[in-house]
Amino acid sequence: MNPQPDDRPSFFQTSVGRVACVVLGILAFVGIAVYFANRPENANGKEKPQPTGKTPVILLTGFEPFGAGKPLNPSWEAIKELDGQAWKDYKLVCKQLPVIWGAPLEHLSKSITAHEPVAIFSFGQGGPGAFAFESKASNARAKYPDNAEKLPEKLKIVEDGPAQVDATIACAKFASALKEKGYSTRVSTAAGRYLCEETLYTLEHLKSTKKLDATVMFCHVPPLGTKIGNQEVTAEYVRRFVLDVLTVWHEEYQGDKVAREKDRKDITQFIKRYFSTWSNQDIKGYDACFAMEAVIQHIDERGNISTTLRPEFIASQREYHRTAPFKTTEVAESIDIRFEEKLARVVVYWKLTAGPRLDYGYDHFTLVRTSDGWAIVNLVFYGVPAPKQKKAG
């Protein structure tokens, strides 16, 4: 329900405003002329396509071999051929982490700054027989030498960090989904207190301190040359596993994200329709925004609550418009949307215009998805004082 302008002259109605508009018009004309005079063209005289937005990056990490002359590390051998490849709508970037205490933070920070990944999947060599999704990371380093033959200088990964963190990704969901694809998987709660555990702890630390906004995961893969049943563990086999992990992530996480974005757009349009039908006195359209058994509650200035069922509430709104001395409109100034399992909660800050009168308040909607779209099952509304006007100067 759209607010009406007040009686003050707009900027464009003042002499200063009119002069400004003329100047801006001249500048815009000159700018357009310069563009067409200098626009890039190819050999055929056609305009060159302009670059699009940056392709989002998925970062994959694996480790170098443990020690000089040691067997190849499956975590790196599996992913190194994927570096730079396109996967769905993403670019894969693969980095090898050194087996050096403190290296995960240094190398991951550089890659995050350079690529701003939307997801980081880290892999390391684990025990034979299964792929292990690590669900916990300890803030403790064991006294093992690294590839520089040095013991850790500090026994904590992050000096003031929590003793243990839980993986923010649903490890059980991934283990189950990959098992359905034919892999032997398990969820692990002990990541080894070596560089693999340090990597997971570092990722979760960066995520919790808002230095990283991405999905993160750590998974141990079996050694090359071992067997899982009749399947020999090769770099190609582990690579297939890695790509299947990405597929599960895309289906479970990105698919849900895309769906939620669509829901958010649909709800925003629904709320706008709710206010526009009321303002336009389209009572039939307004009534269609509510579920049949919807309950509407109003909280007055003293905190008293009155409760009305949909039919009586719709009748009261029809009567209000019929008897109101001025055409009344209402508009959503802000819309905040939150989702639950079966419901959406929407808080709207609104402005109501009735002739010279301006009112402000909040609507708290509880929405449910129906076969026809979203519908209101509960509405709680109340008024608030008008916002304070800023003093000139």
Phi, psi and omega in degrees: 000112195279139178289150179263148179291153177276187186275357181288145177294140178287168179303321184286347179271350180273160179296320178298318180297319181294319177297317180299320180296320179297315180298314180298323179296317178298315180298320180295319180297316179298317181299318180294319180297318179296319180300311183290336178284335186238010183298143182291138179228152177264189185297335182270004180080010180262152181293137178288144177294139180277149182295144178267182180295160183292138178292128179296147186251138167252123181264127175246135177232147173220175184252154169290167177300152178278099176089155180294137178075007180280162179300156178301144181271120183298332183295327178271318181301329182286327189256344189299330180284348181272349185300127178085354182282153173274138176222115188053237180258024185237163171250132178269129175240125184245132181230139177265127179266137175287152176272071183226131178304132180088347183294323181306314181296315182298310185286320179294320180299318179297315181293323179295316178296319184286325191241344182047059185294150175273345178203146176232120177245114182252141183229151177212165180279128178242205180278167180286161169101339184194161170267127187247116175275120185276121186258349181218151177223133181264144177273054183213135177257134175282159182275063177253143176287146176268192182289349172267008180061035179242142173280158180297134178289327178237140182274355175250142178288314175236119190305315182253019182278164178296156182296330181208147175232149174267146176298137181278350178265154182279088184300319182297322179297318179292317179300318180293315182295321180286330176295322177295337178273002174103006180265152173273116185228161174205162174258126183253146176245006179224107187270001171107348178057030176239209185291334177294312179296321178298324179295313180297316180298318180297315179300313181292327177295314179298322180291317183289333180266012175066018175273356180214128176242085186198159169289137177230149180204149169230135181222132173273136179246151182290158181294150175296143177088347176277174181234146171241101190065234177267001183269120175281139179277109177241168178299322180294320180295316179294325178297319177298319178299314180301314180294327176289327174299315178298321180297316179298315178302315182296319181288316187278322186259305181291322178300317178293322179297316179297317179298319180295322178297320177296316178301319181297317178295318180297318181292320178301316178294323178298315181296319178297321177294321178304312182287323182290322179295321177295314182295326180274005179059032175271078188295325177297314178294323178295316180299326182293347179283346185256146169290156185304319184261023184298148178240134181242133182232138178241136177249118183276184185298333181269000180090006178286142182248127173247138184242133182226141174277161187308308185303314180293322181294315179298320178297321180293325180288324176297315180294324179300311181296325183293325186255352183296135180290338178233153171295129184248132178231157181219140182226146177279118178278327177209149180228121178244126186240133175228145184249147170236189182301309185241354186232165169235138177250129183231128176247124182240129171264122188239161173234129180250133179242121178229090185062235181280351186270136174239128175239153179229156178179189182233142168246129174250109183260140164248118185248147175234145178277131178240178179294340180259005183119203181275149179217150181276124174259337178208139175226125174242125181224154179199158179265157177224161179298153179296146179296147181287136179280137178288138179288140180295141179081000000 
